[in-house]
């Protein structure tokens, strides 16, 4: 058959599927992973046939199939994701790529540009979600268009130019159909031996849902969040629930109860009755009313972020005015941080609300305080204009349409909240409040939030040196446990001197002893080493002492952008900002903080900083090739402490002795000086319960005994 003959050309919808992290699953438990892959593929093949598709072939842990129409293909994906979600931890996670284009039939196979594009789209899709290009978006049924989230221009391997892509998240694919599965969940049976009984569902989500229940002994209503849990995320859920229990704020629902029961985590909060702000016209074209709303919500966000909690689903439907008027309640807390940290293992995908979730959430699944601020900016824009967010966002240009909708003062308020780059977006609710109050401030007058309030605590004194977060966290965790990690999560790896007093007040306010906090601060004080490059905040000028020859300092940083693009894709262009370029030149700890805050994987951050250090010292040298991922190190003769100072050598030895957990141990000591790193590693291993004989052998290999 002639491959490119008119008889062999067909316009089809091509669908690729693949299992997320299948290698890691097989490495963890090969027999179970292979069995689950077989079960999932059998279910997917049946769904292809049921929806009128054609299975071209199986691809290891995925499939290649064709359909006659894009809506038909999306209905197939929707069906599969619902079935995967209902199976919970018994099923793996998948990604789907979908493209409408011409194919060429080649025997039992198909080839062509459309096949290649569908396979590349699959790699960009969210977990248990689907990705497709704009031409397909324009062809699908409006019910799928409404659920789609713009991903902006995406560079796909093998294509000369970036293409506009869209994605549908797992939550959006499941939609209201999960509510029909209430009987399957057997919730009434689950609650039978608890103090609560089911009244009605409020909403449904993958891995659980939200329900109105009644506490029988007190005859009071409560909101139940049912969350799928297992050993991978149970501790994190309990810690975040405990943090919420400590919160006392008049605009938050009270904590009622939290416990694990038959493989589910039940998180109960006070039920706040009343209509939400969804569809409210109260702030429509009323700037001062909107400003007051923003102040109230930002005040609540200050409190929850200080406690180490991120809401993660800020939306008008989750704001309920009090019956007496004046104040608002922020509701529907779902312990999303704990669920995101354990979601990839427990089978529960992280929910994502179209348009309200920031780009780093859709791309990396990361949750941060700045993500709540992004959602607040979208909410404010919708309430002020009275329009749907899909009508306020320019999909072609990837930006919010502020100039045509609001005045200059509102643009000044909302622009730093709606920035697509987390490094340029406001990072804290306190900063946002200062920005909101700035237009009414008088020149030279100090803002009421510009000073650090000690909250009645004895002041530390004038000499507030920066603190090393890793040392602070390790010291306090020994006494107070994992809640410390949540309390310190929003802090940089090096806490600046002007932020020390505020952090001290936050820790004491969360219930930590003042004496313990001050002692930990003393131990964690940063001793800045003698710099090997100029440490001023301004870049050195060409030819000045410390500059590399006559090379302008800004030139070599831009050589790192292609490296970042290759590692994390086109979102690198959003992250690449002047503060990041300057930090790469003169302040590597700040560069690390900015990159990690933007959800760049730690291994990519390490590689980028390594190459930045090379270019700082030798700006004329080409970038080194990226280091190969080291495999298990072979047995080697014992070495001295000089070799142990090599981070790569240390990782190889640890992998040999304790396996994959080595990466977790090293991540916990990454910010420590090299001289303290080995000691901290050994202390961490002792805390993990590694046998004394193994520790002794490890010390000999590292030249410590």
C-alpha positions in Angstrom: 0.0 0.0 0.0 1.2 3.5 -0.8 1.5 5.1 2.6 0.6 8.7 1.6 -2.1 7.8 -0.9 -5.5 9.5 -0.6 -7.0 6.2 0.4 -4.6 6.0 3.4 -5.2 9.5 4.7 -7.8 10.0 7.4 -8.9 12.9 9.6 -9.1 11.4 13.1 -8.8 12.2 16.8 -5.7 10.6 18.1 -5.5 9.7 21.9 -2.3 8.7 23.8 -2.4 7.5 27.4 0.5 6.8 29.8 0.9 5.9 33.4 2.4 8.6 35.7 5.7 7.6 37.3 5.4 3.9 36.2 9.1 3.3 36.8 8.8 4.5 40.4 5.8 2.4 41.0 7.6 -0.7 39.6 10.6 0.1 41.7 8.5 0.3 44.9 6.7 -3.0 44.3 7.1 -4.6 40.9 4.5 -7.4 41.2 1.7 -5.1 42.5 2.6 -2.3 40.0 2.5 -4.7 37.0 -0.8 -6.2 38.1 -2.4 -2.7 38.5 -1.0 -1.7 35.0 -2.7 -4.7 33.5 -6.0 -4.0 35.3 -6.0 -0.4 34.2 -5.1 -1.2 30.6 -7.9 -3.8 30.4 -10.4 -1.2 31.7 -9.1 1.5 29.2 -9.3 -0.9 26.3 -13.0 -1.7 27.2 -13.7 2.0 27.4 -12.3 2.6 24.0 -14.6 0.0 22.5 -17.6 1.3 24.6 -17.2 4.8 23.2 -16.8 3.7 19.6 -13.1 4.2 19.3 -10.4 2.1 17.6 -7.5 0.7 19.6 -4.4 0.9 17.4 -2.0 -0.7 19.9 -0.9 -0.9 23.5 2.3 0.9 24.4 3.8 -0.8 27.5 1.7 1.0 30.2 -0.3 3.2 27.8 -2.5 3.0 24.6 -2.8 4.6 21.2 -6.4 4.9 20.0 -8.4 6.9 17.4 -11.9 8.4 17.5 -14.1 10.1 14.9 -14.8 13.3 16.9 -13.0 15.2 19.7 -16.1 15.3 21.9 -16.4 11.5 21.6 -12.7 11.2 22.6 -13.1 13.5 25.6 -16.1 11.5 26.7 -13.9 8.4 26.7 -11.2 10.2 28.8 -13.9 11.4 31.2 -15.3 7.9 31.6 -11.8 6.4 32.3 -10.9 9.1 34.8 -14.1 8.6 36.7 -13.5 4.9 36.9 -9.9 5.4 38.0 -11.0 7.8 40.7 -13.6 5.5 42.1 -11.1 2.7 42.4 -8.9 4.9 44.6 -5.5 3.5 45.6 -6.2 0.3 43.6 -5.6 2.2 40.4 -2.6 4.1 39.0 -2.6 7.7 37.7 -2.6 8.4 34.0 -2.1 11.3 31.5 -3.9 11.7 28.2 -2.9 13.6 25.1 -5.5 14.3 22.4 -5.1 15.8 18.9 -7.4 16.2 15.9 -5.4 15.8 12.6 -4.6 13.7 9.6 -3.1 10.3 10.0 -1.6 7.8 7.5 -2.5 4.1 7.9 0.6 1.9 7.7 -0.6 -1.7 8.0 -1.9 -2.1 11.6 -0.2 1.1 12.7 -0.7 4.8 12.1 1.8 7.6 11.5 1.9 11.3 10.8 2.3 14.7 12.4 -0.9 14.3 14.3 0.3 11.1 16.0 3.5 12.8 17.0 1.7 15.9 18.4 -0.8 13.8 20.4 2.2 11.9 22.0 3.9 15.2 23.0 0.6 16.6 24.4 0.3 13.6 26.7 3.5 14.6 28.4 2.2 18.1 29.3 -1.2 16.9 30.6 -2.1 17.1 34.3 -2.4 13.9 36.4 -5.6 12.1 35.5 -6.3 14.9 33.0 -6.0 15.6 29.3 -4.2 18.2 27.1 -5.0 19.4 23.6 -4.3 22.3 21.3 -6.5 25.3 20.5 -7.8 23.9 17.2 -9.2 20.9 19.1 -10.6 23.2 21.8 -12.7 25.1 19.2 -14.3 21.8 18.0 -15.4 20.2 21.3 -18.7 20.5 23.0 -19.2 23.7 25.1 -19.5 21.6 28.3 -15.9 20.6 27.8 -14.8 24.1 26.7 -16.1 25.4 30.0 -14.0 23.0 32.0 -10.8 23.7 30.0 -7.9 25.6 31.5 -5.6 27.6 29.2 -1.9 26.5 29.5 -0.6 29.3 27.3 2.0 28.8 24.6 3.8 25.5 25.2 7.0 24.3 23.4 6.6 20.7 22.3 9.6 18.7 21.3 9.9 18.3 17.6 7.8 21.4 16.7 9.5 24.6 15.5 7.1 26.9 17.4 5.2 27.0 20.6 1.5 26.1 20.4 -1.5 27.3 22.4 -2.6 24.4 24.6 -5.5 23.7 26.9 -6.0 21.1 29.7 -8.9 19.6 31.6 -8.0 18.7 35.2 -9.2 15.6 36.9 -11.7 17.5 39.1 -13.3 19.1 36.0 -13.6 15.8 34.2 -15.3 14.2 37.1 -17.6 17.1 37.8 -21.0 16.4 39.2 -21.0 12.8 38.2 -19.1 11.9 41.3 -22.1 12.9 43.4 -24.1 10.1 41.7 -21.5 7.7 43.2 -22.5 8.5 46.7 -24.2 5.1 47.1 -21.1 3.4 45.8 -19.0 5.2 48.4 -21.2 3.6 51.1 -20.9 6.8 53.2 -23.8 6.0 55.4 -22.2 2.6 56.2 -18.9 4.3 56.8 -20.5 6.7 59.4 -22.5 4.0 61.1 -20.1 3.6 64.0 -19.2 7.2 64.4 -20.9 10.1 66.2 -22.2 11.5 62.9 -25.0 10.7 60.4 -25.3 11.8 56.8 -27.8 14.5 55.9 -26.9 15.4 52.3 -23.9 15.9 49.9 -22.6 19.4 49.4 -20.1 18.7 46.6 -18.1 15.8 45.2 -14.4 15.5 44.4 -11.9 12.8 43.5 -10.9 10.7 46.4 -13.7 12.0 48.6 -16.2 14.9 48.8 -17.9 17.4 51.0 -21.1 16.5 53.0 -23.4 18.0 55.5 -23.6 15.7 58.5 -25.1 16.0 62.0 -23.4 15.2 65.3 -26.0 13.1 67.0 -25.1 13.7 70.7 -25.2 17.5 70.3 -27.7 17.6 67.4 -25.6 20.2 65.6 -24.7 20.3 61.9 -21.1 20.0 60.6 -19.3 20.0 57.3 -17.5 16.7 56.6 -14.5 16.6 54.2 -14.0 12.9 53.3 -10.4 12.5 52.1 -8.8 9.3 50.8 -5.8 8.4 52.9 -3.1 5.8 53.5 0.3 5.5 55.1 1.8 8.0 52.7 -0.3 11.0 53.7 -2.0 10.2 57.0 0.7 11.9 59.1 0.5 15.1 57.0 -3.3 15.2 57.2 -3.2 14.9 61.0 -0.5 17.6 61.3 -2.4 20.1 59.1 -5.7 19.3 60.9 -3.9 20.0 64.2 -2.7 23.4 62.8 -6.3 24.3 61.8 -7.5 23.3 65.3 -5.1 25.9 66.8 -6.5 28.7 64.6 -8.8 31.2 66.3 -10.2 33.8 63.9 -13.7 35.2 63.8 -13.9 34.7 60.0 -13.0 31.0 60.0 -15.3 28.0 60.7 -14.5 26.3 64.0 -12.7 23.0 64.0 -15.0 20.1 65.1 -13.1 16.8 64.7 -10.6 14.9 62.6 -9.8 11.2 62.6 -8.9 8.3 60.3 -11.6 5.7 59.8 -11.6 2.6 57.5 -9.1 4.0 55.0 -10.6 7.6 54.9 -9.7 10.7 56.8 -12.7 12.6 58.2 -12.2 16.3 58.7 -15.1 18.1 60.2 -15.6 21.9 60.5 -18.4 24.1 61.7 -21.3 24.5 59.2 -21.8 28.1 58.1 -25.3 28.6 56.7 -26.1 31.3 54.2 -25.6 32.4 50.6 -22.1 32.8 49.2 -20.7 35.6 47.1 -21.1 33.5 44.0 -23.1 35.8 41.6 -23.2 38.6 44.1 -23.5 42.2 42.7 -22.5 43.8 46.0 -19.1 44.8 44.7 -20.1 45.4 41.1 -18.3 48.6 40.0 -18.0 49.7 43.6 -14.3 50.2 44.2 -14.4 51.0 47.9 -16.7 48.1 48.7 -14.3 45.8 46.8 -11.3 47.3 48.8 -13.1 46.5 52.1 -13.7 42.9 50.9 -10.1 42.5 49.9 -9.0 43.8 53.4 -11.2 41.3 55.1 -10.0 38.3 53.1 -6.4 39.3 53.3 -6.7 39.5 57.1 -7.9 35.9 57.1 -5.2 34.8 54.7 -2.6 36.4 57.0 -3.8 34.2 59.9 -3.9 30.9 58.0 -0.6 31.4 56.2 1.1 32.3 59.5 -0.2 28.9 60.8 1.3 27.1 57.8 -2.0 26.5 56.1 -2.9 27.3 52.4 -6.6 27.4 51.4 -5.9 26.4 47.8 -9.5 27.0 46.5 -10.3 30.6 47.1 -13.5 31.4 45.1 -16.6 33.5 45.6 -18.5 30.3 46.4 -16.3 29.8 49.5 -17.0 33.2 51.0 -20.2 33.5 53.0 -21.3 36.8 54.5 -22.3 36.6 58.2 -26.0 36.8 58.9 -25.6 40.0 61.0 -23.6 41.7 58.1 -20.2 43.2 58.1 -17.9 40.2 58.2 -17.3 37.3 55.9 -16.5 33.6 56.6 -13.9 31.8 54.5 -15.0 28.2 54.3 -14.3 24.8 52.5 -10.8 24.1 53.9 -9.7 20.7 52.5 -6.2 20.1 53.9 -4.9 20.4 50.3 -1.3 20.8 51.3 -1.2 17.5 53.0 -3.1 15.9 50.2 -0.7 17.3 47.6 2.3 16.0 49.5 0.9 12.5 49.6 -1.4 12.6 46.6 0.9 10.9 44.1 1.2 7.8 46.3 -2.3 7.6 47.6 -4.0 7.9 44.2 -5.7 11.2 44.9 -5.1 13.9 42.3 -4.8 17.5 43.4 -7.9 19.5 42.5 -7.5 22.6 40.4 -10.2 25.2 39.7 -10.1 26.6 36.1 -8.8 30.3 35.9 -8.6 30.7 39.7 -5.6 28.4 40.0 -2.2 30.0 39.2 0.0 28.6 36.4 2.4 26.8 38.7 -0.5 25.0 40.3 -1.7 23.7 36.9 1.8 22.8 35.8 3.5 21.5 38.9 0.6 21.0 41.3 2.3 23.3 43.8 0.5 25.0 46.6 1.7 28.3 48.2 0.4 31.5 49.8 1.1 33.4 46.6 -1.3 31.0 44.9 -4.1 32.1 47.3 -3.3 35.7 46.4 -3.6 34.9 42.7 -7.0 33.4 43.2 -8.0 36.4 45.3 -7.1 38.7 42.4 -9.2 36.7 40.0 -12.1 36.7 42.4 -11.8 40.5 42.9 -11.8 41.0 39.1 -14.9 38.8 38.7 -16.9 40.5 41.5 -16.0 44.0 40.3 -16.9 43.4 36.6 -19.7 40.9 37.1 -18.2 38.7 34.4 -17.1 35.1 34.2 -13.3 34.6 34.4 -13.3 33.0 31.0 -14.4 36.3 29.5 -11.7 38.2 31.3 -8.7 36.2 30.2 -7.0 36.6 26.8 -6.2 33.0 25.9 -4.1 34.0 22.8 -1.8 36.3 24.8 -2.0 34.5 28.1 -2.9 37.6 30.2 -5.8 39.1 32.2 -7.7 41.9 30.4 -7.3 44.6 33.1 -6.8 47.7 31.0 -10.2 47.5 29.2 -12.2 46.7 32.4 -10.9 48.6 35.4 -9.4 52.0 36.2 -5.7 52.7 37.0 -6.1 52.4 40.8 -7.6 48.9 40.5 -4.9 47.9 38.0 -2.3 49.0 40.6 -4.1 46.8 43.2 -4.6 43.7 41.1 -1.6 43.5 38.8 0.9 42.2 41.5 -1.7 39.6 42.5 -2.4 38.4 38.9 1.2 38.1 37.7 1.7 34.7 36.0 5.2 34.4 37.4 5.3 33.5 41.2 8.6 35.3 41.5 7.1 38.6 40.5 3.7 38.1 42.2 3.2 39.3 45.8 4.3 36.6 48.2 2.4 37.4 51.3 -1.0 38.7 52.5 0.8 41.4 54.5 2.5 42.7 51.4 -0.9 42.8 49.6 -2.4 44.7 52.5 0.4 47.3 52.3 -0.2 47.6 48.6 -3.9 48.0 49.1 -3.4 50.9 51.6 -0.6 52.5 49.6 -2.6 55.0 47.5 -4.0 56.7 50.7 -0.6 56.8 52.4 1.0 60.3 52.9 4.6 60.7 51.7 7.0 60.2 54.6 4.3 58.7 56.8 5.0 55.2 58.1 2.5 52.5 57.3 0.8 50.9 60.4 2.2 47.6 59.1 5.7 48.9 58.3 7.1 48.1 61.7 7.5 44.7 63.4 5.2 44.2 66.3 6.6 42.0 69.0 3.2 41.1 70.2 4.1 41.8 73.8 7.1 39.6 73.8 10.5 40.8 75.2 12.4 42.2 72.2 15.4 40.2 70.9 17.5 43.4 70.7 19.0 45.4 67.9 21.4 42.7 66.6 19.0 40.6 64.6 21.2 38.5 62.3 19.8 36.3 59.5 18.7 32.7 60.5 19.4 29.4 58.7 16.0 27.9 58.3 17.4 24.3 58.1 19.1 24.6 61.5 16.0 26.3 63.0 13.7 23.6 61.7 15.9 20.7 62.9 16.3 22.2 66.4 12.6 22.9 66.9 11.3 19.7 65.2 13.2 17.6 67.9 10.9 19.1 70.5 7.6 19.9 68.6 7.5 17.4 65.8 6.5 17.9 62.1 4.2 20.9 62.8 7.4 23.0 62.7 7.8 22.3 59.0 4.4 23.7 58.3 5.1 26.8 60.4 8.4 27.5 58.6 7.3 26.5 55.1 6.7 30.1 53.9 10.1 31.3 55.2 13.1 31.6 53.0 16.1 29.3 53.4 17.9 32.3 55.0 15.5 34.3 57.1 16.4 38.0 56.7 17.2 40.0 59.9 14.2 42.3 59.5 11.9 39.2 59.4 13.2 37.5 62.5 11.0 39.3 65.0 7.8 38.5 63.0 8.8 34.9 62.7 9.5 34.7 66.4 6.0 36.1 67.2 4.4 33.6 64.7 6.1 30.6 66.4 5.2 31.6 69.9 1.7 32.4 68.8 1.4 28.8 67.5 2.1 27.5 70.9 5.9 27.0 71.0 7.8 28.0 74.1 9.4 31.4 74.0 12.6 30.0 75.6 12.8 27.2 73.0 12.3 29.6 70.2 14.9 32.0 71.4 17.4 29.2 72.0 16.8 27.8 68.4 17.2 31.3 67.0 20.6 31.7 68.8 21.8 28.4 67.3 20.5 29.2 63.8 22.1 32.6 63.5 23.7 32.8 60.1 27.5 33.3 59.9 28.1 34.6 56.5 31.3 33.0 55.0 33.9 35.1 53.2 32.5 35.7 49.7 34.3 34.6 46.6 32.3 37.1 44.6 31.0 40.6 45.3 28.1 40.4 47.7 26.5 43.8 47.1 22.9 43.9 45.9 24.1 45.7 42.8 25.8 43.8 40.0 29.5 44.7 39.5 30.2 46.9 36.6 32.5 45.7 33.7 36.1 46.1 34.6 35.5 46.7 38.3 37.2 44.6 40.9 35.5 41.2 41.1 34.1 41.3 37.5 35.2 38.7 35.1 37.3 40.5 32.5 35.2 42.8 30.4 32.1 40.6 30.3 29.0 42.5 31.4 27.6 40.7 34.4 24.1 40.3 32.9 25.3 38.4 29.8 26.3 35.1 31.4 23.1 34.8 33.4 21.0 34.8 30.2 23.0 31.7 29.1 21.2 29.8 31.9 17.7 30.4 30.5 18.0 27.7 27.8 19.1 25.3 30.5 16.0 26.1 32.6 13.8 25.8 29.5 15.1 22.4 28.7 14.5 21.2 32.3 11.0 22.6 33.0 9.7 23.8 29.7 8.3 27.1 28.5 7.2 28.2 32.0 11.0 29.1 32.4 10.3 32.3 30.5 7.7 33.3 33.1 10.1 32.6 36.0 13.0 34.4 34.4 13.0 37.9 36.0 15.5 40.6 36.9 15.4 39.7 40.6 16.3 36.1 39.7 19.1 37.2 37.3 20.6 39.5 39.9 20.4 36.8 42.6 22.1 34.3 40.4 25.0 36.8 40.1 25.5 37.9 43.7 23.1 36.0 46.1 22.8 32.2 45.4 20.7 31.5 48.5 18.2 34.1 47.3 18.2 32.5 43.9 17.5 29.1 45.4 14.6 30.6 47.4 13.1 32.2 44.3 13.3 29.0 42.3 11.9 26.8 45.0 9.1 29.2 45.6 8.2 28.9 41.9 8.0 25.1 42.4 11.1 24.3 40.3 12.3 20.8 41.3 15.2 20.9 43.8 17.4 18.8 41.5 16.9 21.4 38.7 17.7 24.2 41.2 20.9 22.5 42.2 22.0 22.0 38.6 21.2 25.6 37.7 23.1 27.0 40.7 26.1 24.7 39.9 26.3 26.0 36.3 25.8 29.6 37.6 28.8 29.1 39.9 30.9 27.8 37.0 29.9 30.8 34.8 30.6 33.3 37.6 34.1 32.0 37.9 34.8 31.4 34.2 32.3 33.6 32.2 34.0 32.8 28.8 33.6 29.0 29.3 30.8 27.1 27.7 28.2 25.6 30.0 29.1 22.1 31.1 27.0 19.1 30.1 24.4 18.3 32.7 25.6 15.6 35.1 24.3 12.1 34.5 22.1 10.7 37.1 24.3 8.5 39.3 23.4 4.9 39.6 24.1 2.8 42.7 27.7 3.2 43.6 29.9 0.0 43.4 31.7 -1.1 46.5 34.8 1.0 46.8 37.8 1.2 49.2 37.3 3.4 52.2 37.9 7.1 51.6 38.9 10.1 53.7 36.8 13.0 54.8 38.0 15.1 51.9 36.2 13.0 49.4 33.1 12.8 51.6 32.7 16.6 51.2 31.7 15.9 47.6 27.9 16.1 47.4 27.8 13.6 44.6 30.0 11.1 46.4 28.0 11.5 49.6 24.7 10.7 47.7 26.3 7.7 46.0 27.4 6.2 49.3 24.1 6.9 51.0 22.1 5.3 48.2 24.3 2.2 48.5 23.7 1.9 52.2 20.1 3.1 52.7 18.5 3.1 49.3 16.2 5.8 47.7 15.5 7.5 51.1 18.9 9.0 50.7 17.5 11.8 48.6 15.1 12.8 51.4 17.9 12.8 54.0 20.1 15.0 51.7 17.3 17.4 51.0 16.9 18.1 54.7 20.6 19.2 55.1 21.1 20.9 51.8 21.1 24.4 53.2 23.8 23.6 55.9 27.4 24.5 55.5 29.5 21.6 54.2 31.3 21.3 57.5 28.0 20.5 59.3 26.4 18.4 56.6 27.9 15.0 57.4 27.1 15.4 61.1 23.5 16.3 60.4 23.2 13.3 58.0 24.3 10.9 60.6 22.0 12.5 63.2 19.1 12.2 60.8 19.8 8.5 60.1 19.9 7.8 63.8 16.5 9.4 64.1 15.2 7.2 61.3 16.2 4.1 63.3 19.1 2.9 61.0 20.9 0.0 62.7 24.0 0.8 64.6 26.1 -1.7 62.6 25.0 0.0 59.3 25.9 3.4 60.8 29.3 2.2 61.8 30.0 0.9 58.3 28.8 4.2 56.8 31.1 6.2 59.1 34.1 4.1 58.0 33.2 4.6 54.3 33.0 8.4 54.9 36.2 8.5 56.9 34.5 9.6 60.1 35.9 6.9 62.3 
